[in-house]
Structures are given as C-alpha cells and as structure tokens.
Amino acid sequence: SLLARSKVGPNGKIFSFEPSKENISLFKKSIVENSFTNIIVVDAAVSDHDGHSELFLSPFYKSEHSLFEYNYSSGEHKGSKQKIKIISIDSFLEKTEDLKVDIIKMDVEGSEKKSLDGMKKTIQFNKKLTLITEFWPQGFVNAGIEPKEFLEILTSSGFSLYHIDEFLQKTYSVTVNEMLKITKDRIKKPVERTKENQAGRWYTNLLCIK
C-alpha cells in the first residue's frame, strides 16, 4: 500500500484492509511518518460477509497470519490468535457509496475464495479491473477448495490470467490448465525461495485483467 501510494495520483485513494493489531500499528505509524493522506486503513480482514472471526497468528512471519489454523513447517498451528472484524468488499464500498475500483491486490493466506465471493458486485460493476493475487495451492486446500476451482472463479468473473513468474523473471498469459501444470511441475521440483522449498508449500502470484 505504501508503494502504491505514489501511483494513484493526488485524487486517488487506497483502502488497505489489515486485521492484525500489531501490523495495523506499524502501518499507521508509517503513514504518519511519511505524511501520506490518501491511504485509509480498515481494521478488518476481507471475507464474504461482515462479522467477526479469529485470526491465527503465524509464529514465523507477520505476513502469514490467516483465518485458517495452519503453519508451513508442521501443518499444525502453535501460535496465538486474535478476535477480529471481517468485512466484504461489496459491503464496504456500498457504505462509501462508490463502487469504482481500478486495482485490487490480494494476499490473504487461503481466504481468496471468500474474498472474491464478497466482492462479486464490485467485480461486475467495474468493467475494467486489475486484480493481483497470491496463488498458494496448499492454502486453497486448507480452505477446503481446489486450486482449479479458484482459477475457474477468476476466469468466469471475466479475468484473463497472467503468471507473475519470479523464477523465470517474466509475466506471461496462462490458461487454467496451463497454470495447473506449472503448479504440478514446481511442487514436484521446488526451485524457488526457501518458503517454497517445503514440499507442497509452493506459491506464486497472478495478474488478472478484465
């Protein structure tokens, strides 16, 4: 969000959703120290409805907190948890009385499907929309869905898919089946970051464009 701030222009706004109390504190401190005025921090996790939930805190990285009880090394969660608010994008934007969105960046550790379910109106309303999302196959399994289902939700919503391939250092168009093949090959032959080198934990990012 801090990096994106310079790209939205003087009249643009960034709504950043963050549920972790510690991360919120650090984020707001950075905003004040940099005198940013167009970043609005929303103290909530994005999901498919408004309400409350538990956030499971990763003992490893502050970026890996999740609505699902899981960690990379053991498959079990040994960290603490927080009671948090959850909100859907559709609900939030309806309250602002403006559904116009240009870019959505999503890294929600397995909650991607629920997040998409909660922004159906927003996706439908915005005929031109860019979505950047993490693609973590094991995270989808933790959430009870298959990676193929997530990819098909994206394409059925009108998005064209592009793989942001950090290993090959390029971004290229992919179909659902091509992305599934890449996933299978990379999991079988882990070649990227340490976090990805744990069998079944490989992840990457997708650029999705309407």
N, CA, C and O of each residue as an XYZ file, in Angstrom:
840
protein
N       0.821     -1.206      0.000
C       0.000      0.000      0.000
C       0.857      1.259      0.000
O       0.544      2.236     -0.680
N       1.944      1.224      0.771
C       2.816      2.394      0.829
C       3.483      2.641     -0.526
O       3.647      3.790     -0.937
N       3.862      1.577     -1.211
C       4.471      1.713     -2.532
C       3.450      2.178     -3.567
O       3.765      2.983     -4.443
N       2.233      1.667     -3.461
C       1.194      2.004     -4.435
C       0.750      3.450     -4.313
O       0.205      4.018     -5.259
N       0.978      4.036     -3.170
C       0.507      5.402     -2.913
C       1.013      6.380     -3.960
O       0.290      7.299     -4.345
N       2.257      6.197     -4.433
C       2.836      7.128     -5.404
C       2.254      6.961     -6.799
O       2.494      7.797     -7.669
N       1.491      5.892     -7.027
C       0.967      5.596     -8.361
C      -0.477      6.044     -8.567
O      -0.946      6.089     -9.704
N      -1.181      6.372     -7.505
C      -2.613      6.648     -7.645
C      -2.923      8.116     -7.955
O      -4.059      8.455     -8.287
N      -1.922      8.977     -7.848
C      -2.156     10.384     -8.145
C      -2.760     11.129     -6.971
O      -3.152     10.507     -5.983
N      -2.843     12.448     -7.057
C      -3.319     13.275     -5.938
C      -4.781     13.042     -5.580
O      -5.184     13.286     -4.443
N      -5.578     12.575     -6.534
C      -7.003     12.370     -6.271
C      -7.363     10.908     -6.016
O      -8.521     10.588     -5.747
N      -6.383     10.034     -6.101
C      -6.646      8.612     -5.894
C      -6.668      8.240     -4.425
O      -6.119      8.955     -3.587
N      -7.304      7.120     -4.113
C      -7.366      6.631     -2.737
C      -6.964      5.164     -2.684
O      -7.206      4.399     -3.618
N      -6.347      4.791     -1.573
C      -6.002      3.397     -1.319
C      -6.701      2.970     -0.037
O      -6.491      3.562      1.022
N      -7.527      1.946     -0.137
C      -8.139      1.351      1.049
C      -7.364      0.077      1.368
O      -7.318     -0.850      0.559
N      -6.766      0.039      2.534
C      -5.943     -1.100      2.923
C      -6.591     -1.822      4.101
O      -6.849     -1.222      5.145
N      -6.848     -3.107      3.920
C      -7.527     -3.907      4.941
C      -6.495     -4.747      5.686
O      -5.803     -5.566      5.082
N      -6.396     -4.545      6.987
C      -5.403     -5.249      7.800
C      -6.022     -5.624      9.147
O      -6.450     -4.736      9.884
N      -6.081     -6.914      9.487
C      -6.721     -7.329     10.737
C      -5.792     -7.411     11.948
O      -6.259     -7.310     13.082
N      -4.491     -7.592     11.734
C      -3.560     -7.787     12.843
C      -3.306     -6.485     13.590
O      -2.944     -5.477     12.982
N      -3.495     -6.504     14.895
C      -3.315     -5.296     15.699
C      -1.894     -4.750     15.587
O      -1.699     -3.541     15.465
N      -0.911     -5.636     15.627
C       0.483     -5.200     15.540
C       0.784     -4.609     14.165
O       1.431     -3.567     14.059
N       0.317     -5.273     13.124
C       0.553     -4.762     11.772
C      -0.140     -3.421     11.542
O       0.407     -2.533     10.888
N      -1.348     -3.285     12.086
C      -2.081     -2.021     11.961
C      -1.290     -0.879     12.592
O      -1.178      0.202     12.014
N      -0.744     -1.125     13.776
C       0.024     -0.104     14.482
C       1.243      0.330     13.668
O       1.515      1.523     13.541
N       1.974     -0.640     13.119
C       3.157     -0.333     12.314
C       2.774      0.402     11.033
O       3.452      1.339     10.612
N       1.680     -0.038     10.425
C       1.209      0.558      9.174
C       0.824      2.021      9.384
O       1.235      2.893      8.619
N       0.038      2.281     10.416
C      -0.406      3.650     10.682
C       0.770      4.555     11.038
O       0.783      5.734     10.688
N       1.752      3.997     11.735
C       2.944      4.775     12.075
C       3.692      5.183     10.807
O       4.155      6.318     10.693
N       3.809      4.259      9.859
C       4.489      4.555      8.594
C       3.750      5.622      7.804
O       4.372      6.484      7.183
N       2.417      5.566      7.827
C       1.612      6.556      7.111
C       1.846      7.953      7.679
O       2.007      8.918      6.932
N       1.865      8.050      9.003
C       2.082      9.345      9.659
C       3.483      9.869      9.370
O       3.655     11.042      9.039
N       4.492      8.993      9.497
C       5.875      9.425      9.302
C       6.144      9.872      7.868
O       7.012     10.712      7.630
N       5.399      9.313      6.909
C       5.577      9.683      5.506
C       4.597     10.762      5.048
O       4.610     11.168      3.886
N       3.748     11.224      5.969
C       2.760     12.277      5.681
C       1.836     11.909      4.528
O       1.463     12.763      3.724
N       1.473     10.636      4.453
C       0.536     10.189      3.421
C      -0.886     10.508      3.864
O      -1.255     10.285      5.017
N      -1.672     11.028      2.943
C      -3.040     11.416      3.292
C      -4.101     10.654      2.504
O      -5.294     10.801      2.768
N      -3.674      9.844      1.542
C      -4.669      9.158      0.710
C      -4.693      7.645      0.920
O      -5.177      6.908      0.062
N      -4.172      7.180      2.059
C      -4.264      5.763      2.423
C      -5.201      5.637      3.613
O      -4.955      6.227      4.665
N      -6.265      4.879      3.454
C      -7.231      4.653      4.530
C      -7.080      3.225      5.021
O      -7.293      2.279      4.264
N      -6.714      3.065      6.279
C      -6.523      1.737      6.858
C      -7.832      1.266      7.473
O      -8.419      1.957      8.305
N      -8.284      0.094      7.064
C      -9.507     -0.504      7.594
C      -9.108     -1.661      8.506
O      -8.477     -2.622      8.065
N      -9.480     -1.558      9.778
C      -9.085     -2.568     10.764
C      -9.980     -3.797     10.653
O     -10.846     -4.016     11.500
N      -9.777     -4.591      9.622
C     -10.604     -5.782      9.407
C      -9.957     -6.668      8.361
O      -9.142     -6.218      7.556
N     -10.340     -7.944      8.388
C      -9.943     -8.878      7.333
C     -11.047     -8.925      6.290
O     -12.223     -8.768      6.617
N     -10.678     -9.137      5.053
C     -11.661     -9.234      3.977
C     -12.185    -10.663      3.886
O     -11.413    -11.621      3.906
N     -13.518    -10.795      3.786
C     -14.128    -12.117      3.678
C     -15.392    -12.005      2.827
O     -15.526    -11.084      2.022
N     -16.322    -12.954      3.012
C     -17.541    -12.962      2.192
C     -18.742    -12.352      2.899
O     -19.834    -12.314      2.331
N     -18.561    -11.871      4.131
C     -19.654    -11.239      4.866
C     -19.068    -10.370      5.974
O     -17.870    -10.429      6.250
N     -19.912     -9.571      6.599
C     -19.492     -8.742      7.727
C     -19.722     -9.502      9.025
O     -20.725    -10.201      9.172
N     -18.795     -9.366      9.960
C     -18.961    -10.043     11.234
C     -17.654    -10.089     11.999
O     -16.863     -9.146     11.954
N     -17.430    -11.182     12.696
C     -16.209    -11.364     13.479
C     -15.649    -12.764     13.234
O     -16.374    -13.687     12.861
N     -14.360    -12.893     13.451
C     -13.711    -14.185     13.271
C     -12.452    -14.215     14.126
O     -12.161    -13.263     14.851
N     -11.708    -15.311     14.037
C     -10.428    -15.422     14.720
C      -9.309    -15.351     13.694
O      -9.390    -15.965     12.630
N      -8.269    -14.601     14.018
C      -7.081    -14.524     13.184
C      -5.984    -15.339     13.857
O      -5.579    -15.042     14.981
N      -5.508    -16.364     13.165
C      -4.440    -17.201     13.692
C      -3.103    -16.567     13.327
O      -2.810    -16.344     12.152
N      -2.298    -16.281     14.341
C      -1.059    -15.535     14.149
C       0.098    -16.483     13.872
O       0.375    -17.392     14.654
N       0.764    -16.259     12.757
C       1.904    -17.089     12.393
C       3.062    -16.841     13.354
O       3.365    -15.688     13.659
N       3.721    -17.906     13.844
C       4.895    -17.723     14.697
C       6.144    -17.377     13.896
O       7.208    -17.141     14.468
N       6.014    -17.347     12.566
C       7.174    -17.129     11.705
C       7.212    -15.738     11.077
O       8.198    -15.016     11.226
N       6.138    -15.358     10.374
C       6.129    -14.096      9.636
C       4.825    -13.348      9.880
O       3.751    -13.947      9.925
N       4.933    -12.031     10.036
C       3.738    -11.207     10.258
C       2.839    -11.160      9.026
O       1.665    -10.800      9.122
N       3.391    -11.524      7.871
C       2.602    -11.522      6.638
C       1.821    -12.818      6.442
O       1.063    -12.941      5.479
N       1.996    -13.789      7.346
C       1.371    -15.099      7.171
C       0.205    -15.354      8.118
O      -0.275    -16.485      8.199
N      -0.259    -14.345      8.831
C      -1.441    -14.533      9.671
C      -2.609    -14.952      8.785
O      -2.711    -14.510      7.640
N      -3.479    -15.793      9.305
C      -4.523    -16.370      8.455
C      -5.812    -16.605      9.229
O      -5.802    -16.742     10.452
N      -6.917    -16.649      8.498
C      -8.197    -17.031      9.094
C      -8.299    -18.541      9.250
O      -9.268    -19.057      9.806
N      -7.275    -19.247      8.746
C      -7.250    -20.706      8.852
C      -6.107    -21.144      9.751
O      -5.033    -20.543      9.748
N      -6.345    -22.190     10.516
C      -5.374    -22.656     11.502
C      -4.352    -23.567     10.833
O      -4.613    -24.749     10.611
N      -3.198    -23.014     10.518
C      -2.204    -23.774      9.767
C      -0.866    -23.061      9.827
O      -0.823    -21.833      9.894
N       0.241    -23.823      9.803
C       1.527    -23.186      9.542
C       2.362    -24.055      8.610
O       2.080    -25.237      8.416
N       3.386    -23.446      8.043
C       4.144    -24.100      6.986
C       4.914    -25.330      7.458
O       4.922    -26.345      6.762
N       5.555    -25.267      8.610
C       6.529    -26.290      8.960
C       5.923    -27.603      9.421
O       6.460    -28.668      9.118
N       4.805    -27.546     10.154
C       4.274    -28.771     10.741
C       2.875    -29.130     10.280
O       2.426    -30.258     10.486
N       2.177    -28.181      9.655
C       0.783    -28.434      9.304
C      -0.138    -28.209     10.486
O      -1.351    -28.388     10.370
N       0.421    -27.820     11.621
C      -0.371    -27.538     12.810
C      -0.058    -26.121     13.276
O       1.012    -25.575     13.005
N      -1.018    -25.549     13.981
C      -0.825    -24.175     14.440
C      -0.445    -24.164     15.917
O      -1.110    -24.794     16.739
N       0.630    -23.444     16.249
C       1.082    -23.366     17.634
C       1.169    -21.922     18.116
O       1.640    -21.659     19.223
N       0.723    -21.004     17.294
C       0.778    -19.604     17.674
C      -0.475    -19.166     18.400
O      -1.341    -19.981     18.717
N      -0.565    -17.880     18.660
C      -1.733    -17.330     19.345
C      -2.768    -16.897     18.319
O      -2.573    -17.080     17.118
N      -3.868    -16.324     18.793
C      -4.914    -15.867     17.887
C      -5.571    -14.616     18.452
O      -5.496    -14.343     19.649
N      -6.218    -13.862     17.566
C      -6.899    -12.630     17.939
C      -8.326    -12.653     17.420
O      -8.611    -13.215     16.363
N      -9.212    -12.034     18.178
C     -10.578    -11.821     17.711
C     -10.561    -10.586     16.814
O     -10.071     -9.532     17.217
N     -11.097    -10.713     15.596
C     -11.024     -9.607     14.647
C     -12.359     -9.377     13.950
O     -13.262    -10.212     14.009
N     -12.463     -8.236     13.294
C     -13.608     -7.949     12.432
C     -13.329     -8.496     11.037
O     -12.184     -8.507     10.585
N     -14.378     -8.949     10.358
C     -14.280     -9.297      8.948
C     -15.322     -8.490      8.188
O     -16.364     -8.125      8.731
N     -15.020     -8.216      6.913
C     -15.904     -7.376      6.114
C     -15.798     -7.791      4.656
O     -14.742     -8.239      4.209
N     -16.880     -7.644      3.920
C     -16.825     -7.909      2.484
C     -16.536     -6.604      1.748
O     -16.929     -5.526      2.194
N     -15.847     -6.716      0.622
C     -15.544     -5.529     -0.183
C     -16.826     -4.865     -0.672
O     -16.938     -3.639     -0.657
N     -17.795     -5.676     -1.106
C     -19.070     -5.113     -1.574
C     -19.733     -4.282     -0.489
O     -20.193     -3.169     -0.747
N     -19.783     -4.816      0.716
C     -20.411     -4.109      1.831
C     -19.669     -2.811      2.143
O     -20.288     -1.768      2.356
N     -18.354     -2.884      2.168
C     -17.552     -1.705      2.494
C     -17.750     -0.603      1.461
O     -17.966      0.555      1.819
N     -17.676     -0.963      0.176
C     -17.785      0.049     -0.877
C     -19.192      0.616     -0.989
O     -19.366      1.785     -1.336
N     -20.195     -0.201     -0.698
C     -21.570      0.311     -0.706
C     -21.743      1.392      0.353
O     -22.498      2.344      0.153
N     -21.052      1.251      1.472
C     -21.131      2.258      2.527
C     -20.418      3.544      2.123
O     -20.781      4.628      2.579
N     -19.404      3.426      1.269
C     -18.717      4.624      0.786
C     -19.468      5.260     -0.376
O     -19.141      6.361     -0.817
N     -20.490      4.540     -0.869
C     -21.322      4.987     -1.998
C     -20.503      5.175     -3.272
O     -20.801      6.048     -4.087
N     -19.466      4.347     -3.438
C     -18.647      4.413     -4.650
C     -18.039      3.043     -4.901
O     -17.135      2.622     -4.179
N     -18.531      2.341     -5.925
C     -18.029      1.014     -6.260
C     -16.879      1.060     -7.266
O     -16.364      0.018     -7.672
N     -16.474      2.279     -7.670
C     -15.417      2.389     -8.683
C     -14.071      1.977     -8.096
O     -13.593      2.563     -7.125
N     -13.468      0.950     -8.709
C     -12.174      0.441     -8.274
C     -11.320      0.186     -9.511
O     -11.824     -0.287    -10.530
N     -10.032      0.496     -9.425
C      -9.117      0.248    -10.540
C      -8.269     -1.002    -10.322
O      -8.105     -1.818    -11.229
N      -7.733     -1.144     -9.113
C      -6.823     -2.258     -8.824
C      -7.145     -2.845     -7.453
O      -7.416     -2.120     -6.496
N      -7.109     -4.168     -7.383
C      -7.229     -4.878     -6.112
C      -6.002     -5.770     -5.960
O      -5.690     -6.558     -6.853
N      -5.312     -5.649     -4.838
C      -4.191     -6.547     -4.528
C      -4.597     -7.412     -3.342
O      -5.041     -6.909     -2.310
N      -4.438     -8.718     -3.506
C      -4.967     -9.647     -2.510
C      -3.911    -10.685     -2.126
O      -3.399    -11.410     -2.978
N      -3.597    -10.744     -0.833
C      -2.686    -11.755     -0.285
C      -3.249    -12.127      1.078
O      -2.897    -11.522      2.091
N      -4.127    -13.130      1.098
C      -4.929    -13.384      2.299
C      -4.796    -14.814      2.818
O      -5.669    -15.305      3.534
N      -3.696    -15.478      2.453
C      -3.313    -16.753      3.058
C      -4.432    -17.793      3.095
O      -4.729    -18.350      4.152
N      -5.045    -18.053      1.957
C      -6.062    -19.102      1.868
C      -7.489    -18.606      1.812
O      -8.396    -19.377      1.500
N      -7.710    -17.330      2.110
C      -9.074    -16.783      2.131
C      -9.476    -16.138      0.808
O     -10.434    -15.365      0.760
N      -8.754    -16.449     -0.257
C      -9.001    -15.802     -1.543
C     -10.420    -16.035     -2.064
O     -11.062    -15.100     -2.543
N     -10.911    -17.263     -1.976
C     -12.256    -17.537     -2.492
C     -13.308    -16.743     -1.728
O     -14.195    -16.143     -2.336
N     -13.216    -16.733     -0.403
C     -14.183    -15.975      0.383
C     -14.096    -14.482      0.063
O     -15.110    -13.786      0.019
N     -12.885    -14.007     -0.156
C     -12.722    -12.594     -0.511
C     -13.398    -12.289     -1.840
O     -14.078    -11.272     -1.977
N     -13.209    -13.177     -2.827
C     -13.849    -12.989     -4.129
C     -15.366    -13.071     -4.022
O     -16.083    -12.309     -4.669
N     -15.851    -14.001     -3.201
C     -17.303    -14.124     -3.006
C     -17.891    -12.838     -2.440
O     -19.046    -12.503     -2.704
N     -17.090    -12.123     -1.663
C     -17.573    -10.889     -1.051
C     -17.370     -9.648     -1.895
O     -17.662     -8.540     -1.447
N     -16.871     -9.819     -3.114
C     -16.695     -8.653     -3.996
C     -17.300     -8.889     -5.376
O     -16.851     -8.298     -6.358
N     -18.308     -9.741     -5.457
C     -18.933    -10.061     -6.748
C     -19.535     -8.831     -7.413
O     -19.373     -8.634     -8.617
N     -20.230     -8.001     -6.632
C     -20.834     -6.784     -7.192
C     -19.760     -5.827     -7.694
O     -19.905     -5.207     -8.748
N     -18.691     -5.718     -6.933
C     -17.600     -4.822     -7.306
C     -16.959     -5.265     -8.612
O     -16.685     -4.441     -9.485
N     -16.721     -6.561     -8.745
C     -16.121     -7.098     -9.969
C     -17.049     -6.894    -11.158
O     -16.605     -6.538    -12.249
N     -18.337     -7.121    -10.941
C     -19.310     -6.966    -12.021
C     -19.455     -5.500    -12.432
O     -19.589     -5.195    -13.617
N     -19.429     -4.604    -11.461
C     -19.624     -3.174    -11.729
C     -18.464     -2.584    -12.524
O     -18.670     -1.764    -13.419
N     -17.242     -3.005    -12.192
C     -16.051     -2.433    -12.821
C     -15.668     -3.241    -14.058
O     -15.114     -4.335    -13.956
N     -15.971     -2.683    -15.218
C     -15.726     -3.392    -16.477
C     -14.236     -3.497    -16.781
O     -13.800     -4.430    -17.456
N     -13.455     -2.538    -16.280
C     -12.002     -2.609    -16.385
C     -11.440     -2.698    -14.973
O     -11.580     -1.773    -14.173
N     -10.807     -3.819    -14.683
C     -10.330     -4.044    -13.318
C      -9.092     -4.925    -13.361
O      -9.035     -5.899    -14.112
N      -8.104     -4.573    -12.549
C      -6.896     -5.385    -12.413
C      -6.854     -5.977    -11.010
O      -7.041     -5.271    -10.019
N      -6.610     -7.271    -10.940
C      -6.510     -7.976     -9.663
C      -5.160     -8.676     -9.601
O      -4.813     -9.451    -10.493
N      -4.410     -8.403     -8.558
C      -3.146     -9.102     -8.311
C      -3.357     -9.964     -7.072
O      -3.701     -9.456     -6.005
N      -3.149    -11.262     -7.218
C      -3.434    -12.159     -6.105
C      -2.350    -13.211     -5.926
O      -1.758    -13.680     -6.898
N      -2.102    -13.570     -4.691
C      -1.239    -14.715     -4.420
C      -1.958    -15.986     -4.869
O      -3.178    -16.098     -4.750
N      -1.192    -16.930     -5.379
C      -1.728    -18.233     -5.765
C      -0.944    -19.287     -4.994
O       0.152    -19.682     -5.390
N      -1.537    -19.738     -3.874
C      -0.892    -20.708     -2.986
C      -1.769    -21.957     -2.939
O      -2.743    -21.991     -2.188
N      -1.445    -22.980     -3.723
C      -2.290    -24.176     -3.813
C      -2.615    -24.811     -2.470
O      -3.761    -25.192     -2.230
N      -1.614    -24.933     -1.580
C      -1.873    -25.556     -0.287
C      -2.826    -24.710      0.550
O      -3.605    -25.243      1.340
N      -2.762    -23.401      0.378
C      -3.676    -22.522      1.100
C      -5.116    -22.754      0.700
O      -6.014    -22.710      1.540
N      -5.342    -23.005     -0.596
C      -6.699    -23.305     -1.054
C      -7.193    -24.608     -0.449
O      -8.346    -24.710     -0.030
N      -6.311    -25.610     -0.406
C      -6.677    -26.906      0.183
C      -7.026    -26.731      1.656
O      -7.983    -27.329      2.149
N      -6.240    -25.904      2.364
C      -6.541    -25.626      3.773
C      -7.940    -25.042      3.931
O      -8.624    -25.294      4.923
N      -8.353    -24.254      2.932
C      -9.658    -23.581      2.979
C     -10.787    -24.452      2.437
O     -11.949    -24.048      2.450
N     -10.441    -25.649      1.959
C     -11.472    -26.578      1.505
C     -11.843    -26.474      0.043
O     -12.900    -26.958     -0.361
N     -10.983    -25.843     -0.772
C     -11.250    -25.773     -2.209
C     -10.018    -26.249     -2.971
O      -8.925    -26.338     -2.410
N     -10.202    -26.550     -4.235
C      -9.097    -26.959     -5.092
C      -8.562    -25.749     -5.861
O      -9.326    -24.837     -6.177
N      -7.262    -25.727     -6.165
C      -6.699    -24.624     -6.949
C      -7.442    -24.387     -8.258
O      -7.614    -23.243     -8.677
N      -7.884    -25.464     -8.907
C      -8.614    -25.329    -10.171
C      -9.888    -24.521     -9.981
O     -10.240    -23.702    -10.831
N     -10.582    -24.747     -8.866
C     -11.822    -24.017     -8.597
C     -11.556    -22.522     -8.485
O     -12.317    -21.711     -9.014
N     -10.481    -22.158     -7.800
C     -10.143    -20.742     -7.653
C      -9.849    -20.109     -9.009
O     -10.325    -19.012     -9.303
N      -9.065    -20.800     -9.833
C      -8.735    -20.281    -11.160
C      -9.982    -20.125    -12.018
O     -10.116    -19.148    -12.755
N     -10.888    -21.081    -11.923
C     -12.116    -21.021    -12.720
C     -13.046    -19.907    -12.249
O     -13.780    -19.330    -13.051
N     -13.017    -19.604    -10.958
C     -13.794    -18.466    -10.453
C     -13.280    -17.172    -11.085
O     -14.063    -16.304    -11.471
N     -11.968    -17.056    -11.185
C     -11.373    -15.859    -11.786
C     -11.767    -15.721    -13.254
O     -12.188    -14.647    -13.685
N     -11.633    -16.798    -14.019
C     -11.947    -16.710    -15.451
C     -13.443    -16.506    -15.684
O     -13.835    -15.777    -16.595
N     -14.276    -17.144    -14.868
C     -15.725    -16.965    -15.032
C     -16.171    -15.564    -14.629
O     -17.259    -15.124    -15.001
N     -15.330    -14.865    -13.866
C     -15.623    -13.477    -13.484
C     -15.159    -12.486    -14.543
O     -15.314    -11.276    -14.382
N     -14.590    -13.005    -15.626
C     -14.186    -12.143    -16.733
C     -12.718    -11.787    -16.782
O     -12.309    -10.958    -17.595
N     -11.910    -12.404    -15.919
C     -10.484    -12.085    -15.880
C      -9.680    -12.960    -16.839
O      -9.943    -14.154    -16.982
N      -8.701    -12.348    -17.488
C      -7.654    -13.081    -18.197
C      -6.503    -13.263    -17.218
O      -6.199    -12.358    -16.440
N      -5.855    -14.434    -17.251
C      -4.845    -14.772    -16.253
C      -3.431    -14.620    -16.806
O      -3.145    -14.994    -17.944
N      -2.556    -14.060    -15.970
C      -1.139    -13.933    -16.307
C      -0.324    -14.387    -15.101
O      -0.596    -13.985    -13.969
N       0.673    -15.225    -15.352
C       1.519    -15.721    -14.273
C       2.695    -14.774    -14.062
O       3.469    -14.526    -14.987
N       2.830    -14.249    -12.854
C       3.988    -13.436    -12.489
C       5.061    -14.414    -12.012
O       5.123    -14.747    -10.829
N       5.888    -14.865    -12.922
C       6.834    -15.956    -12.670
C       8.170    -15.385    -12.203
O       8.978    -14.941    -13.019
N       8.399    -15.396    -10.910
C       9.630    -14.835    -10.363
C      10.837    -15.706    -10.691
O      11.956    -15.203    -10.786
N      10.618    -17.005    -10.865
C      11.723    -17.903    -11.201
C      12.254    -17.605    -12.600
O      13.466    -17.541    -12.802
N      11.350    -17.421    -13.570
C      11.752    -17.101    -14.940
C      11.902    -15.601    -15.167
O      12.358    -15.167    -16.225
N      11.514    -14.813    -14.162
C      11.624    -13.351    -14.235
C      10.829    -12.772    -15.404
O      11.321    -11.920    -16.144
N       9.589    -13.250    -15.559
C       8.726    -12.683    -16.587
C       7.261    -12.951    -16.249
O       6.941    -13.813    -15.430
N       6.393    -12.201    -16.892
C       4.952    -12.359    -16.719
C       4.351    -12.763    -18.059
O       4.622    -12.138    -19.084
N       3.531    -13.816    -18.043
C       3.002    -14.326    -19.306
C       1.589    -14.873    -19.118
O       1.193    -15.277    -18.025
N       0.839    -14.871    -20.231
C      -0.550    -15.328    -20.226
C      -0.623    -16.836    -19.990
O       0.194    -17.596    -20.510
N      -1.613    -17.260    -19.199
C      -1.819    -18.687    -18.943
C      -3.311    -19.012    -18.954
O      -4.148    -18.173    -18.623
N      -3.624    -20.245    -19.343
C      -4.972    -20.772    -19.180
C      -5.045    -21.460    -17.828
O      -4.033    -21.601    -17.141
N      -6.235    -21.884    -17.447
C      -6.390    -22.618    -16.186
C      -5.542    -23.879    -16.204
O      -4.813    -24.146    -15.249
N      -5.625    -24.648    -17.264
C      -4.874    -25.905    -17.340
C      -3.368    -25.677    -17.372
O      -2.609    -26.458    -16.799
N      -2.938    -24.619    -18.034
C      -1.503    -24.310    -18.065
C      -1.000    -23.938    -16.679
O       0.102    -24.330    -16.295
N      -1.793    -23.187    -15.925
C      -1.385    -22.811    -14.578
C      -1.343    -24.020    -13.656
O      -0.475    -24.110    -12.788
N      -2.269    -24.944    -13.838
C      -2.266    -26.166    -13.032
C      -1.044    -27.022    -13.342
O      -0.478    -27.647    -12.444
N      -0.637    -27.054    -14.601
C       0.559    -27.816    -14.978
C       1.811    -27.185    -14.381
O       2.690    -27.889    -13.885
N       1.890    -25.854    -14.430
C       3.020    -25.159    -13.815
C       3.077    -25.477    -12.326
O       4.146    -25.737    -11.774
N       1.921    -25.454    -11.690
C       1.845    -25.755    -10.258
C       2.374    -27.152     -9.971
O       3.180    -27.341     -9.059
N       1.928    -28.118    -10.739
C       2.353    -29.509    -10.552
C       3.858    -29.655    -10.739
O       4.520    -30.342     -9.961
N       4.393    -29.015    -11.762
C       5.827    -29.109    -12.046
C       6.662    -28.442    -10.969
O       7.698    -28.976    -10.572
N       6.229    -27.282    -10.489
C       7.021    -26.548     -9.499
C       6.982    -27.229     -8.127
O       7.974    -27.222     -7.398
N       5.840    -27.813     -7.783
C       5.753    -28.513     -6.499
C       6.621    -29.763     -6.522
O       7.257    -30.108     -5.525
N       6.643    -30.442     -7.674
C       7.430    -31.664     -7.819
C       8.923    -31.361     -7.791
O       9.714    -32.156     -7.284
N       9.305    -30.211     -8.335
C      10.705    -29.843     -8.441
C      10.896    -28.447     -7.867
O      11.054    -27.485     -8.619
N      10.882    -28.323     -6.523
C      10.970    -26.996     -5.901
C      12.299    -26.317     -6.217
O      13.370    -26.880     -5.990
N      12.210    -25.108     -6.739
C      13.428    -24.425     -7.173
C      13.514    -22.988     -6.682
O      14.501    -22.299     -6.940
N      12.489    -22.535     -5.979
C      12.455    -21.113     -5.667
C      12.795    -20.828     -4.207
O      13.676    -21.480     -3.647
N      12.126    -19.884     -3.591
C      12.508    -19.404     -2.275
C      12.425    -20.484     -1.198
O      11.756    -21.502     -1.372
N      13.106    -20.248     -0.099
C      13.131    -21.210      0.999
C      11.729    -21.593      1.431
O      11.448    -22.770      1.653
N      10.860    -20.624      1.552
C       9.486    -20.893      1.973
C       8.804    -21.851      0.999
O       7.976    -22.669      1.399
N       9.159    -21.743     -0.282
C       8.541    -22.577     -1.303
C       9.180    -23.954     -1.381
O       8.591    -24.877     -1.945
N      10.363    -24.105     -0.830
C      11.083    -25.355     -0.980
C      10.545    -26.470     -0.103
O      10.977    -27.616     -0.229
N       9.616    -26.158      0.776
C       8.965    -27.190      1.565
C       7.891    -27.818      0.685
O       6.998    -27.126      0.195
N       7.979    -29.131      0.488
C       7.105    -29.828     -0.463
C       5.646    -29.463     -0.237
O       5.147    -29.520      0.887
N       4.969    -29.086     -1.317
C       3.556    -28.735     -1.224
C       3.291    -27.316     -0.795
O       2.132    -26.910     -0.723
N       4.336    -26.534     -0.504
C       4.129    -25.183      0.007
C       4.415    -24.122     -1.058
O       4.420    -22.928     -0.760
N       4.649    -24.547     -2.273
C       4.988    -23.603     -3.342
C       3.856    -22.601     -3.565
O       2.677    -22.950     -3.506
N       4.236    -21.363     -3.820
C       3.242    -20.342     -4.140
C       3.822    -19.380     -5.167
O       5.034    -19.321     -5.372
N       2.939    -18.636     -5.802
C       3.357    -17.650     -6.781
C       2.304    -16.547     -6.813
O       1.466    -16.479     -5.915
N       2.327    -15.690     -7.819
C       1.347    -14.611     -7.919
C       0.754    -14.551     -9.317
O       1.407    -14.899    -10.301
N      -0.488    -14.104     -9.388
C      -1.202    -13.978    -10.647
C      -1.614    -12.530    -10.884
O      -2.021    -11.825     -9.961
N      -1.500    -12.107    -12.125
C      -2.038    -10.833    -12.576
C      -3.304    -11.150    -13.361
O      -3.260    -11.888    -14.346
N      -4.424    -10.597    -12.929
C      -5.722    -10.903    -13.546
C      -6.316     -9.600    -14.080
O      -6.469     -8.627    -13.342
N      -6.646     -9.593    -15.369
C      -7.081     -8.354    -16.016
C      -8.417     -8.541    -16.719
O      -8.614     -9.502    -17.463
N      -9.341     -7.598    -16.467
C     -10.611     -7.546    -17.201
C     -10.500     -6.506    -18.309
O     -11.456     -6.294    -19.055
